[in-house]
Amino acid sequence: MKYLRFVRPNAIEHLGAREGFFCAAYDLRSRPGLDQYTSDRLEDHLGWFREHLAIPGKFNRSKSKGSLDRNAAGLSWFKHDATEVIARAYDLIHLLRDNGYPIEIIRTERVGYIVYEDAHQAVAEPFSDTPV
């Protein structure tokens, strides 16, 4: 199975991976002086994702709910056949790019150790050769 991840250049320090595009969206949302039109479009996109995409219940392989191994956190990936979710992601990416946020697409079949999965997405602790 193929997976896609939409990232911006900012690094997640403890992982050595880049932040996902939702981080850029929330950064844009908090930008001082954001015009109402852009704000409304952004909220429409984020609202759609809140309604249609589950928040993963797990981000690492730890069995303990009380501890999060900061060196082994998972990254979120879309499944290549989640066409509606990916189409909506591209709509949000266009808005982000229009507002100065460079977003790159990573594609791979080797996401790592999968710790959460549903019909649209997977969260995986990356292998050493997983593009991040």
Secondary structure, 3 states (H helix, E strand, C coil): CCEEEEEEEEEECCCCEEEEHHHHHHHHHCCCCCCHHHHHHHHHHHHHHHHHCCCCCCCCCCCCCCCCCCCCCCEEEEECCCHHHHHHHHHHHHHHHHCCCCCEEEEECCCCEEEEECCCEEEEECCCCCCC
